[in-house]
Amino acid sequence: MTGSPVYDALSGEFIGALELHTDGEWFWHSDLAHYVEHYHVPLDETFIDHARARHWTPPALSTEDLIEIADTLEALDIEDLEGAQGRPS
């Protein structure tokens, strides 16, 4: 959880706090579920195939996996992420 507020880009509705999700291979923001549920935004077929192959269950991640993921997320420029989603910095 980042503590940053997330607002619906279309309605301005408050969605919640920004969370970063991963299954060790894919990475997505917590507001994705909001857009899928409210606006029926389609997901990438490769992602759907990946999740289906795992029976819609995320894998258990080792401590080493979690450290690697944390290091990767830490290296991301959050301003680029916010800009890509059309949110003000």
Buried (B, 14 or more C-beta within 10 A) or exposed (E): EEEEEBBBBEEEEEBEEBBBEBBBEEEBBBBEBBBEEEEEEEEEEEEEEEBEEEEEEEEEBEEEEEEEBEEEBEEEEBEEBBEEEEBEE
